[in-house]
Amino acid sequence: MKRYTIINTTNNQIIAENRPYPTDEGAEIVGLDPEWKFLEQIKADRPAYDSMTHKLVEDAVTYDIPNAQAIRSWSAVALTQAEIDERTPAHYETSTGIKMATDLQSQAAFSNMMTLLNEAGMADSEMVMIKDCFGASHAMTLADFRTQAVAYGLHCYTIFHS
């Protein structure tokens, strides 16, 4: 069901919002002040954005009187460094810039992966994938992974014993 905003076009005062049309939709409303207009409420598509670097902010409603629309839209706004830091889980950053989560579940998954790779007898040149603290996958050779794994393990060990 469509919803409407009622506006007084003389002073751009909003009379009411989120109302159904009072008669059959589009039919003339007998006795309506000629300065009052019914604007169909339109929700614009939300823009695509990266939630780790941006947030959605609702824009002011645009009242398009000639087209009889009240348009609600959003903008993607860059997060401050403090907001980014708040959203970033505890992590260890590798020498290649990958942020690896340091929560207990991530440490256990990492240990299980190490065991699996060691038992599989993979060659150092074979490719493996790891996920960063945001869930994005990163490819590297097993040799590179082992180097990163030692540094990550030492970091987690330090956290555990601090």
C-alpha positions in Angstrom: 0.0 0.0 0.0 1.4 3.4 -1.0 1.9 6.0 1.7 1.8 9.7 1.4 3.1 12.9 3.0 0.7 15.9 3.0 2.4 19.2 2.5 1.1 22.8 2.6 2.7 24.3 -0.5 2.3 27.9 0.7 4.7 27.5 3.6 6.2 24.0 2.9 4.9 22.8 6.2 4.4 19.1 6.6 0.8 18.4 7.6 1.1 14.6 8.0 3.4 11.8 7.0 3.0 8.1 6.3 -0.7 8.3 5.6 -2.8 6.3 3.1 -4.6 8.2 0.4 -8.0 9.1 2.0 -10.1 8.1 -1.1 -9.6 5.8 -4.0 -6.0 6.5 -4.8 -5.6 9.5 -7.1 -9.3 10.5 -6.9 -10.0 14.2 -6.1 -10.6 14.9 -2.5 -13.6 17.1 -2.1 -13.0 20.2 0.1 -9.2 19.8 0.3 -7.4 23.1 0.7 -5.8 23.7 -2.8 -2.5 24.5 -1.2 -2.3 21.0 0.4 -0.7 18.4 -1.8 -0.3 14.6 -1.4 3.2 13.4 -2.1 3.8 9.7 -2.6 6.5 8.5 -0.3 9.4 7.0 -2.3 12.4 5.1 -0.8 15.4 5.5 -3.0 17.8 2.5 -3.3 20.5 2.4 -0.7 24.0 2.9 -2.2 26.5 0.0 -2.1 29.2 0.6 0.5 31.9 -1.1 2.5 30.6 -1.3 6.1 34.2 -1.4 7.4 35.0 2.1 6.0 31.6 3.7 5.5 28.2 4.0 7.1 24.8 4.8 5.7 23.3 8.2 6.7 19.7 9.1 5.9 19.5 12.3 3.9 16.9 14.9 4.4 13.7 14.1 2.7 13.4 15.7 -0.7 9.9 17.1 -1.4 9.4 17.1 -5.2 6.1 18.9 -5.4 5.8 19.0 -9.3 6.2 15.2 -9.4 4.1 14.6 -6.2 6.9 12.7 -4.4 8.5 12.8 -1.0 11.9 11.0 -1.6 13.8 9.4 1.2 17.4 8.6 0.3 20.7 7.7 1.9 24.4 8.5 1.5 27.5 6.5 2.2 29.7 8.5 4.6 33.3 7.7 5.4 33.8 6.4 9.0 36.2 8.3 11.2 39.4 6.4 12.3 37.9 5.9 15.8 34.7 4.3 14.2 36.9 2.0 12.1 38.9 1.0 15.1 35.7 0.2 17.0 34.6 -2.1 14.2 37.9 -3.9 13.8 38.1 -7.0 15.9 41.2 -7.7 18.0 43.9 -8.9 15.5 47.5 -9.4 14.6 48.7 -7.7 11.5 51.1 -9.8 9.4 54.1 -8.4 7.5 52.0 -8.4 4.4 49.2 -6.4 6.0 46.7 -9.2 6.6 44.7 -8.6 9.9 44.3 -12.0 11.5 41.7 -12.3 14.4 43.1 -13.3 17.7 39.9 -14.5 19.5 40.1 -18.1 20.8 37.9 -19.5 18.0 40.2 -18.0 15.4 43.3 -19.3 17.1 41.8 -22.8 17.3 40.8 -22.7 13.6 44.3 -21.6 12.7 45.9 -24.4 14.8 43.6 -26.9 13.1 44.5 -25.6 9.7 48.2 -25.9 10.5 47.8 -29.5 11.6 45.8 -30.3 8.5 48.5 -28.7 6.2 51.3 -30.5 8.0 49.5 -33.9 7.8 48.6 -33.4 4.1 52.3 -33.2 3.2 51.8 -30.2 0.8 54.8 -28.7 -1.0 55.9 -25.3 0.1 55.1 -23.9 -3.3 51.4 -24.9 -3.1 48.8 -22.2 -2.5 46.7 -21.9 0.6 43.9 -19.5 1.6 43.4 -17.8 4.9 40.7 -15.4 6.1 41.4 -12.1 7.7 39.5 -10.7 10.7 36.9 -9.3 8.3 36.3 -12.6 6.6 38.1 -11.8 3.3 40.2 -14.6 1.8 43.9 -14.1 1.0 46.0 -16.6 -1.0 49.7 -17.3 -0.3 52.2 -20.1 -0.7 52.5 -22.7 2.1 56.0 -21.4 2.7 54.7 -17.8 3.2 51.8 -19.1 5.3 54.3 -21.0 7.6 56.3 -17.8 8.1 53.1 -15.8 8.9 51.9 -18.7 11.1 55.0 -18.5 13.4 54.7 -14.8 13.9 50.9 -15.1 14.5 51.4 -18.0 16.9 54.0 -16.0 18.9 51.7 -13.0 19.1 48.8 -15.1 20.4 51.2 -16.9 22.8 52.2 -13.5 24.2 48.5 -12.4 24.6 47.8 -15.7 26.4 50.6 -15.2 28.9 50.2 -11.5 29.5 
